[in-house]
């Protein structure tokens, strides 16, 4: 049930412990996205997309654009609950990354 969240947390731990290990953390976040999507767990999918977006927030190029696209795609699936902390943070990340 929480496979996606376990992958996401593993990525966050890798990122905290080894900030230069972006490939490993990114792989964890991608697995989290896939697992959440497969399970239809949109909230967990959103969290994984936010983690991926934060990982590449200050990067340039393809990885940043792919992370931003993943976040925008997941965010677009929500039709309510826009005042929740996760959705507010997701919109802020998208707004910040488009600058």
C-alpha positions, 0 to 999 in steps of 0.5 A: 500500500505504501510502496510509493512512499517508501521509494520517495522516502528512500530518495529523500534520505539519499538526497539528504545524506549524499546531495551529489547522488542525484541519479540515485535519488531521481531513480527512487522518485521515478519508482515512487511515481510509477508505483503511485500511478499504478496504485491510483494513489494520486496524493502519493504520486503528487508527493513523489513528483514534488520530491523530483521537482525539488531535486532538480529545482536549481538544475538546468536542462532536460531533467528539470523540464521532465520533473516540472512536466511530471509535477504539472501532469499530476497536479492537473488530475486534482479537481478539488482540495486546492487548499491542502498543504501538498497542493499549495506547495505543488503550485508554488514549486511549479510557479517557482520553476517556471521563472 
